[in-house]
Amino acid sequence: MKTRYALGFTTLGGAATYILVVKGALTVDIGLGRQVRPLGPIRLDISAPPEVVFDIIASPYLAKTPHAMEGKLGVLERGSDMVLAEHFTDVGWGLRATTTEVVRFERPSRISFRLVRGPVPLVTETFTLVEAPNGGTEFTYSGEIGADLWGLGTWWSNKVAGHWEKTVAASLADVTTEAERRAARPGAAI
């Protein structure tokens, strides 16, 4: 009987720990056996100047966050070229991950993200915007993700990376659509 209770408590404790890690409320950051893998790259050719693309990405962080994005983004601290922001991502089974990141802006060519708190102890990402010969933007997303505990860290960072890259790709699709819409308007201000 005691064994059954112990097994039940162990299973319940493991499930609770898993949920806390998935939600970003508990990060396993012990510095042992850290396994790091790349994120991306994702490369896009966007038919809009880098300044337009940059402004679309930066505006919700550096200006007032639009009401439509409040369920995905919360800015905790805002400066002129850097913010501390929370990102909210539905990850399935009714769970929502919350990550806290420092975001730096180098107008108009680079936006960098560094994870402060989330489901893994290490994420760095960069958006690079280069003016294309046709006046558009050559956009590149790249980064790295890492987790501790050797093989378990490899498994976990691969699992998180899949969701992470899908979320970034969906966001970039929205950025591309809006940037190209703005660039196509005759006489539109950047």
SULVEN-V131763 format. One record per backbone hydrogen bond with DSSP energy under -0.5 kcal/mol. CO is the residue of the C=O (numbers start at 1). NH is the residue of the N-H. Records with the same first field share a line. If there is no record, write none. Layout:
CO = NH  NH
This chain:
1 = 5
2 = 6
3 = 7
4 = 8
5 = 9
6 = 10
7 = 11
8 = 12
9 = 13
10 = 14
11 = 15
12 = 16
13 = 17
14 = 18
15 = 19
16 = 20
17 = 21
18 = 22
19 = 23
20 = 24  25  26
21 = 24
23 = 98
26 = 28
27 = 29
28 = 148
31 = 33
32 = 149
33 = 150
34 = 36
35 = 147
37 = 145
39 = 143
42 = 141
44 = 46  139
46 = 48  137
49 = 52  53
50 = 54
51 = 55
52 = 56
53 = 57
54 = 58
55 = 59
56 = 60
58 = 61  62
59 = 63
66 = 69  70
67 = 70
69 = 72  73
72 = 88
74 = 76  86
77 = 84
81 = 105
82 = 79
83 = 85  103
84 = 76  77
85 = 101
86 = 74
87 = 99
89 = 97
92 = 95
95 = 91  92
97 = 89
99 = 87
100 = 116  117
101 = 85  103
102 = 114
103 = 83
104 = 112
105 = 107
106 = 109  110
109 = 129
110 = 106
111 = 127
112 = 104
113 = 125
114 = 102
117 = 100
122 = 146
123 = 115
124 = 144
125 = 113
126 = 128  142
127 = 111
128 = 140
130 = 138
132 = 135
136 = 132
137 = 46  139
138 = 130
139 = 44
140 = 128
141 = 41  42
142 = 126
143 = 39
144 = 124
145 = 37
146 = 122
147 = 35
149 = 152  153
150 = 154
151 = 155
152 = 156
153 = 157
154 = 158
155 = 159
156 = 160
157 = 161
158 = 162
159 = 163
160 = 164
161 = 165
162 = 166
163 = 167
164 = 168
165 = 169
166 = 170
167 = 171
168 = 172
169 = 173
170 = 174
171 = 175
172 = 176
173 = 177
174 = 178
175 = 179
176 = 180
177 = 181
178 = 182
179 = 183
180 = 184
181 = 185
182 = 185
185 = 188
